[in-house]
Amino acid sequence: MRKTRKRPAGTNGADRRRLGRIPAALAAALLALPAAVSAQAPDPQPEAFGDWVLVRAAGVCQLRQTRLSAQSGAVLLEMLLLPPGNGDDGALAGLRVPLGVSLPDGIAWRHPARPGEAIALAWQHCDPALCLAAGAISGAELDRLKRGERIEVGFRPLPSANPVRLPVSLRGVTAGWRALEACVSSGD
């Protein structure tokens, strides 16, 4: 088996320095949104962009793709993107997976064209249903997401289990990102 080099979500020193302060803000935004969506009526006109959806609730806008189990309808994976704020480039990224995931083994995604390079996110929080990993990604990584067709997210569901690898379509990320920036700048 070929060794995969995991690296922090950012690609340069500035991105790695931001990791210490951004995931807390991202985690707060990601954790607040599901509660806000259930407490108020969801956006009556959700905007779909290919395989991604722009979600708006309680002053938070995020781009989201959710993978559900065909058998049970349970969430297998949810990927979220938000603008980083403060004029920074890149994005804030989040991955939510079912509770029970092996936290020490981490979670990351890979592009098919770069199989030896993984974009790892740091675990932030687990609630009764899902665990959240989050971090800042560089402008270059955001551009790869916009240009790509798909990525593969990998994690171990249990410490002794084989890794799970789930494909995530990137169809619609570019148009969805533009709408997300407009949503954030309009204060929705």
C-alpha positions as CSV (number, residue, x, y, z in Angstrom):
1,M,0.0,0.0,0.0
2,R,1.3,3.4,-0.9
3,K,1.9,5.8,2.0
4,T,-0.2,8.9,1.9
5,R,1.2,12.1,3.2
6,K,-1.4,13.9,5.3
7,R,-0.9,17.6,5.6
8,P,-2.9,20.3,7.5
9,A,-5.8,21.8,5.7
10,G,-3.7,24.9,4.7
11,T,-0.8,24.7,2.3
12,N,1.5,27.4,3.6
13,G,2.7,28.8,6.9
14,A,0.0,31.5,7.0
15,D,-2.8,29.0,6.5
16,R,-1.3,26.7,9.2
17,R,-1.2,29.7,11.6
18,R,-4.8,30.5,10.9
19,L,-5.8,26.9,11.8
20,G,-5.6,27.7,15.5
21,R,-8.2,30.4,15.4
22,I,-10.5,29.6,12.5
23,P,-11.8,26.1,13.4
24,A,-13.4,27.4,16.6
25,A,-15.3,30.1,14.6
26,L,-16.2,27.5,11.9
27,A,-17.3,24.9,14.4
28,A,-19.6,27.5,16.0
29,A,-21.1,28.4,12.6
30,L,-21.4,24.7,11.6
31,L,-22.9,23.7,14.9
32,A,-25.3,26.6,15.1
33,L,-26.8,26.1,11.6
34,P,-28.5,22.7,12.1
35,A,-30.2,24.0,15.3
36,A,-31.2,27.3,13.5
37,V,-32.6,25.4,10.6
38,S,-34.8,23.2,12.8
39,A,-35.9,26.1,14.9
40,Q,-37.1,28.2,11.9
41,A,-38.7,27.3,8.6
42,P,-36.0,26.3,6.1
43,D,-35.2,28.6,3.2
44,P,-38.4,28.4,1.1
45,Q,-36.4,28.5,-2.1
46,P,-33.3,26.5,-1.4
47,E,-30.8,27.0,-4.2
48,A,-29.3,24.0,-5.8
49,F,-26.0,24.2,-7.7
50,G,-25.3,20.9,-9.3
51,D,-24.9,18.5,-6.4
52,W,-24.5,21.3,-3.8
53,V,-27.1,23.3,-2.0
54,L,-26.9,26.9,-0.6
55,V,-28.3,26.8,3.0
56,R,-29.4,30.0,4.8
57,A,-30.5,30.2,8.4
58,A,-30.0,32.5,11.3
59,G,-27.6,34.8,9.4
60,V,-25.3,32.0,8.3
61,C,-24.9,31.0,4.7
62,Q,-23.1,27.8,3.7
63,L,-22.6,25.5,0.7
64,R,-23.5,21.9,1.6
65,Q,-23.6,18.5,0.1
66,T,-25.1,15.6,2.0
67,R,-24.6,11.9,1.2
68,L,-27.3,9.7,2.7
69,S,-27.5,5.9,3.1
70,A,-29.7,4.4,0.4
71,Q,-31.0,1.8,2.9
72,S,-31.7,3.9,6.1
73,G,-31.6,7.5,4.9
74,A,-29.0,8.3,7.6
75,V,-26.3,10.8,7.0
76,L,-23.1,9.1,5.8
77,L,-21.2,12.3,5.1
78,E,-21.9,16.0,4.9
79,M,-19.4,18.4,3.4
80,L,-19.7,22.2,4.1
81,L,-17.9,25.2,2.7
82,L,-18.0,28.8,4.1
83,P,-16.1,31.9,3.2
84,P,-13.2,32.5,5.7
85,G,-14.1,36.1,6.6
86,N,-11.7,38.9,7.5
87,G,-10.7,39.3,3.9
88,D,-8.8,36.0,3.9
89,D,-8.6,33.9,0.8
90,G,-9.5,30.2,0.6
91,A,-12.4,28.8,2.5
92,L,-13.5,27.2,5.8
93,A,-14.4,23.5,5.2
94,G,-16.3,21.1,7.4
95,L,-16.9,17.3,7.2
96,R,-19.6,15.7,9.3
97,V,-19.8,11.9,9.7
98,P,-21.7,9.5,11.9
99,L,-20.9,9.2,15.6
100,G,-18.5,6.4,16.4
101,V,-15.9,7.4,14.0
102,S,-12.3,6.6,15.0
103,L,-11.0,10.1,16.0
104,P,-7.3,9.1,16.3
105,D,-7.3,8.0,12.7
106,G,-8.4,11.4,11.4
107,I,-10.4,12.3,8.3
108,A,-9.2,13.7,4.9
109,W,-10.0,14.1,1.3
110,R,-8.0,13.4,-1.9
111,H,-8.3,14.5,-5.5
112,P,-8.1,11.6,-8.0
113,A,-5.3,13.5,-9.8
114,R,-3.3,13.8,-6.5
115,P,-3.7,10.4,-4.8
116,G,-0.6,10.8,-2.7
117,E,-1.8,14.1,-1.1
118,A,-4.6,14.3,1.5
119,I,-6.3,17.4,2.8
120,A,-6.8,16.6,6.5
121,L,-9.2,18.4,8.8
122,A,-9.1,18.5,12.6
123,W,-11.9,16.9,14.7
124,Q,-13.9,19.6,16.5
125,H,-16.9,18.2,18.2
126,C,-19.3,15.2,18.3
127,D,-23.0,15.5,19.1
128,P,-25.4,12.6,19.6
129,A,-25.6,11.9,15.9
130,L,-22.5,13.3,14.0
131,C,-18.9,14.3,14.5
132,L,-17.5,17.4,12.9
133,A,-14.0,17.9,11.5
134,A,-13.2,21.4,10.3
135,G,-10.4,23.7,9.1
136,A,-9.2,26.4,6.8
137,I,-8.3,25.5,3.2
138,S,-6.1,27.6,1.0
139,G,-7.1,29.5,-2.1
140,A,-5.3,27.0,-4.2
141,E,-7.3,24.1,-2.7
142,L,-10.5,26.0,-3.1
143,D,-9.6,26.5,-6.8
144,R,-8.9,22.7,-7.1
145,L,-12.4,22.0,-5.7
146,K,-13.9,24.5,-8.2
147,R,-12.1,22.9,-11.1
148,G,-12.4,19.3,-10.1
149,E,-15.0,16.7,-10.8
150,R,-14.9,14.8,-7.5
151,I,-12.9,14.1,-4.4
152,E,-12.8,11.1,-2.1
153,V,-13.3,11.5,1.6
154,G,-11.8,8.8,3.8
155,F,-12.2,8.0,7.5
156,R,-12.3,4.9,9.7
157,P,-15.9,4.4,11.1
158,L,-14.5,2.4,14.1
159,P,-10.9,1.9,15.3
160,S,-10.7,-1.7,14.0
161,A,-12.7,-1.2,10.8
162,N,-11.4,-0.8,7.3
163,P,-11.4,2.8,6.1
164,V,-14.5,4.1,4.4
165,R,-14.0,6.1,1.2
166,L,-16.9,8.1,-0.1
167,P,-16.9,10.0,-3.4
168,V,-18.1,13.6,-3.3
169,S,-19.2,15.3,-6.5
170,L,-17.8,18.8,-7.1
171,R,-20.4,19.5,-9.8
172,G,-21.8,22.9,-8.9
173,V,-19.1,24.2,-6.5
174,T,-18.0,27.1,-8.7
175,A,-21.6,28.5,-9.2
176,G,-22.5,27.6,-5.6
177,W,-19.4,29.5,-4.3
178,R,-20.4,32.6,-6.2
179,A,-23.9,32.4,-4.7
180,L,-22.4,31.8,-1.2
181,E,-20.3,34.9,-1.5
182,A,-23.3,36.9,-2.6
183,C,-25.4,35.5,0.3
184,V,-22.7,36.4,2.9
185,S,-22.2,39.9,1.5
186,S,-26.0,40.6,1.5
187,G,-26.2,39.5,5.2
188,D,-28.9,36.8,4.6
